[in-house]
Amino acid sequence: MNKSDAAGAGPYAEDLGVGWMLQVQAGQIQAFVALVDHYQLAACSMLRRLLGRHGPWEDLAQEAFLRVWRSRENYRPQGKFTTYLYRICYHLALNQLRGNKRKPLCSLPKDAEGCELEVEAKVDANPSTLPAELKEWGDLIQAALAKLPQNQRAAVVFQHYDGLELQEIAEILSISPQAAKSLVHRARENLRILLSPFREAEND
Amino acid sequence: MTDWLDDILDQDPGATPAENFTAKVLDAALAEEHAHSPWPRRFGLATAAALLLSVGFWLGHGVQPLHQEPVLSSGANHAALDLEEIYQNRDVLEVLDVLSDEELEQAFLDAENGTWVLDYALEVPR
């Protein structure tokens, strides 16, 4: 990144994606190619975990990068580039899920911070609801993630697979860091309930 | 002690984007840029307009304008005007009733030769 780009990046000068995005803004198409090359795996994987293996995760990932391209003139580095990209991806996934009329297993009331209430009592974290024919862990994990409400699913995916901090997760989901922490905690507890019988069976 | 859940979650393989993923994104982005560019669009519109005009001119060449008035001789011009008066003159029309439709048809079609209808009508005493 040259000096002018670094100046525009502010406190995120060390962020690779921010640097490329500023170069794209300056008209350097090769920077956009580098951006897509570098982040496509993360975007596709995240969308696949949110939408399921058979969902249109690749199409939405392409659409996410197109939206990045369209917004290049108005882009202002206000955080890590991954936060910016994942926010786009998450909203595309939400629109897709709403369009499919997929809803969480239960519609839960929320507190002022958008945190679900009494989730432990209502999420159908019953291992027997996972398809018995699934043998591979990848399939079981996908099925277990699909059982979670979409915000819990997103929170645990961001936390475990993308290594995001609670602050970043909160920014993407437009909630408080405390609400994000609660979502991650509940998601992990539900996943333990769903997956523990299969772990025990494997250990037997 | 590691959390067994993390070990299990690590076994999800994630996604594998298609090999041409970047190329497809780039093609779509550049296509949008081209579509929004003003000059190619104006050039295309101008070319299409010129083509339409040329085709229209070629198709219309040699065809008489639809609204052009037929050229009549002076006598027939007067006959045409008089025929208008005949239509409005009931007495004359009553006289014309004795004529056959076939004769009337021919008379009114042939403006130049049809003045005999007027002559006949005017000669009949009222």
Chai-1 contact restraints between the chains, C-beta under 6 A:
chainA,res_idxA,chainB,res_idxB,connection_type,confidence,min_distance_angstrom,max_distance_angstrom,comment,restraint_id
A,V36,B,T22,contact,1.0,0.0,6.0,A-B,restraint_1
A,V36,B,V25,contact,1.0,0.0,6.0,A-B,restraint_2
A,D37,B,T22,contact,1.0,0.0,6.0,A-B,restraint_3
A,Q40,B,P17,contact,1.0,0.0,6.0,A-B,restraint_4
A,Q40,B,F21,contact,1.0,0.0,6.0,A-B,restraint_5
A,C44,B,A15,contact,1.0,0.0,6.0,A-B,restraint_6
A,C44,B,P17,contact,1.0,0.0,6.0,A-B,restraint_7
A,S45,B,G14,contact,1.0,0.0,6.0,A-B,restraint_8
A,S45,B,A15,contact,1.0,0.0,6.0,A-B,restraint_9
A,R48,B,A15,contact,1.0,0.0,6.0,A-B,restraint_10
A,Q62,B,V25,contact,1.0,0.0,6.0,A-B,restraint_11
A,F65,B,V25,contact,1.0,0.0,6.0,A-B,restraint_12
A,L66,B,A28,contact,1.0,0.0,6.0,A-B,restraint_13
A,W69,B,A29,contact,1.0,0.0,6.0,A-B,restraint_14
A,W137,B,Q11,contact,1.0,0.0,6.0,A-B,restraint_15
A,G138,B,D12,contact,1.0,0.0,6.0,A-B,restraint_16
A,G138,B,P13,contact,1.0,0.0,6.0,A-B,restraint_17
A,I141,B,D12,contact,1.0,0.0,6.0,A-B,restraint_18
A,H160,B,L9,contact,1.0,0.0,6.0,A-B,restraint_19
A,R192,B,L5,contact,1.0,0.0,6.0,A-B,restraint_20
A,L195,B,I8,contact,1.0,0.0,6.0,A-B,restraint_21
